[in-house]
Structures are given as structure tokens and as C-alpha cells.
Amino acid sequence: MNFKVFGKWDSTNLVVRDIGIRAYLNTGGNTVPHSYGKYAKVKFGNSHYSMVERLANKMMVTGHLKDNRTHKKASGRDSGKKQKALKSVRKSLEIIEKKTSENPLQVLIRAVEYSAPIEETTRIRQGGIIAHRPVNVAPIRRVDLALRFLSHGASARSFKSKQSVETSLAAEIIAAGSGDQKCYAVSKRDELERVAASAR
């Protein structure tokens, strides 16, 4: 059966150009992207979840936001409000479709491809010294980091702003999908890769 995400967008003919993360970008399977934690205890269970559901999960925990001298802890602010998060993601996909006139799931895939870092650093103890060493990022972590950057970017755009979180998320996904260096997600990817390059 051909299910459409939220009953609107076809997820069968989507193109993933990055072959490294292709296996971990699950694009559909259910009309409502909510699995009720079915694969929570399965190894690499994230790959079974819909990409839209994973984005909604990230929107529930959007990390820390810094604004001048104010440091606001946003973690857990929307924790447990899954339906609210799914509604926000659905509205943002509608905004993306209206602005770009294409399948918003394809725009989201491009945003993940542009936001997924290839290299990062890890800490290695050498004697009494902690050294940073560059490592390649696992494909499943690349997707996780990209979705996290998109949710943090949307939260940062809407923090202390009149702009709604749905509009902010749509703007962040569109900007990241076009490879804009100024958007939060792509700039964070560049920062991680730049630090890894300097640690060689």
C-alpha cells in the first residue's frame, strides 16, 4: 500500500543523493508518523523510524538557547507533547510546500544531506593530557546530528521572537536545503568539520 505522510505527501519517489546516509533516512510507511517507541530497545532502531517522526522527537528537546546574557534551558520544555510536536512539523511542511512548490519531504532530505557532518573530534587521553583527534561520523549519527541542528536552529530563530516555531522550522529547513552557509544547521556542520580538520 502507498501511504502518504500526514495523508498529503508521497514518500515513494524521493531521491537521496548521499549514499552514506541513504539506509538511515526512512521516509514513510505510515500516514501518521508515530511508532509509539516500537523500536526503542532494538539495536540501531532509529533507522526504522520515519524521518518526520525523528524530527518531531528532536523538536520536543531543543537543547540550550543563548541570547546575549540570558541562558535559557529549553531541554524538556515540550517533553511528552508528541502530538503538539507532530502538529508543528506538519504545519512547517505545509509552509515549505507553499514556498517552494515541491514535495517538502524532498526539501527535508536535502536539508539533512547539507547539515550532516562527515567528521568530528573525540577526546583521547594520552598520559595526563587529553588530546582531540578527528574521527569519521557514523551514518546513523550523521542523520541524528543533522536533525538536531535543524531543531536547534528553528528554536533559536523563534526564541524571543514573534515568529512561530512552525515558520522558524520551515525557514531553517528551506535554508539548509539550499546549502545556505548562514543558517544554523549548515554553520554547525561547518564548525564541527573545521575543528576536526584543525585537530589533524
N, C-alpha and C positions, 0 to 999 in steps of 0.2 A: 504494500500500500504506500502511496505517496502522501506523506504527512507534510503539511505546511506549518512553519513555525508561527505560533500565535494565530494560525488559520489564515495567514496573509502571504508569507514569503516562502517560496520554493527553495529547498535546500539541496536539491539533487544535482544541479548543473553548476555548482560553484567551483572556481579554479583556485588551487593553492600552488603558487609558483615555488615556494620554498620547500624543497623535498625533505629537508631535515625535520620539519615540524608537521608534515602532511598527515602522518599517522596519529598525531595527537590533537588535531583540530576536528573534533566530532561536530558536525554541523546540524544534525537533526535527529529524527527518529520519533519525536512526539510533537503533538500540536502545542501542548503547554510544556515548556522546558523545566520540569520539576520532577526529579527522580526520587525524592524523599530519602536520600542517603543510601540508596540501594547498594552502591559500591564503596561505601565508606571504609570497610575493612578489607577490601580487595587490593592486592599489590598493584600499583600503577592504575588504580581505579579512576583517577582523573580523566584518563583517556576515554572512558566510557561515557562521561558526562557531556552534555551538549555545551558548546562554546558559549551560548547565550546564558545558560544556567550558571556556568562558572563565572561569567561577568557579573551576574546578579549577586552571586555569593561574595565576590570581591567588593561590590558596592555596599554590602552590609558592614564591612570593616574597612574603612578608608584611611586607616593609619593616623599619623600626626600631621597637623597643619600649622605652619608658621606664618604669622602675619605681623611684621615689624617686631614689637616687643611682646606680642601675645603668642602664647604657645598653647594650642588647643588640642586636647586628646580626643580624637574622633573615633578611636577604636571602640567597637561595641555599641556605638550610638544607635545603629539600626539593627543590632544583632537580634535575630529571631524574626524580623519583619520581612520574611521572604516574599510574601505576596506584594508588599509595597515595593521591594526592590525589583521584582519582575515587572510590575506596572511601570516603574521608572524606565527600565530598559526597553519595554515595548514602546513607550511614548518617544524615547530618543531614537529608536529605529524608524518610527513614523516620520520624525523630523528629518532624519538622514535621507529617507526616500523622497521627501518633498523637496529637499535642497539639491540633491544630486541626480534625481530621476533614474536611479538604478537600484538594484537589489541591495538593501542595507547590510545583508549578511556578507555580501562580497566586499563591501566597503570595510566591514569589521575585520574580515580576513586580511585585507591589505594592511589595515592598521596594526594588527598583531604581527604581521611579517616585518613591518618597518620598525616596530617597537621592541622586538625580541633580540636581546643581546647575544652575541656569539661567544664573547669572552668576558670573564670577570676575575676577581682575585680571591685567594684563600689565604688564611694565616697559617704559617708553618713555624713551629718553634725549633730554633737551631741553637742548642745550648741554652743560654739565658736570654737569647734575643728572639723576638717574634718578627719574622720576615713575611712580606706579602709576595705571593707567587701567582702568576697568571694561570688560569685553568679554562678549559673549554666548558661551556654550559650545556648540560644535558637537555635534549629536546623538550621533555615534559616541563622542565624548569624554565626554559625559554618562553613557553606559552604562558606559564604561571606569572612570570615577571612582566610580560607584556600586558596581560590583563590587569595586573596590579598597578602598573604605571598608568594605564588608561583610567582606572577608577580613582587613583590619587589625583591625576590631572583634572578630572571632572570635579572632584571635591574641592580642589584648590581654586578652580575657576568660580565655583558657586559660593565659596566661603566669604562671608561678609559682603555679599553682592546681591543685587536684585534679580540676577539671572537664576533661573530654576536649575535644579540638578539634572533634569532631563535635557534641557537646552545645552547645559555645560558638557554633559556626556556626549551629546550629538556633535558639538563643536570639536571636542577633543578627538573623537573617532574620525571625523572628516579631515581634520588637520593631520593626524597621524597617518591616515590612509593615503594622503598626498605626499607624505615624506617631509612635511614641514619641520625644519630644524628648530623652530621656535616653540613648538608645542611641548608640553611637559614630558610625554611618554618618549618621544624621539630624543629629546635632550638628555633624559635619564639614561637611555641606552647608550648614547654617545659618551656620557660621563663615565659609565661603567667600563666601556671599551677603552677609553683614553687612560683610565687609571691602570687597567690591565696591561696596556701597551707600555706604560712608563715603568711597570714593575718587572719587565723582562730583564 
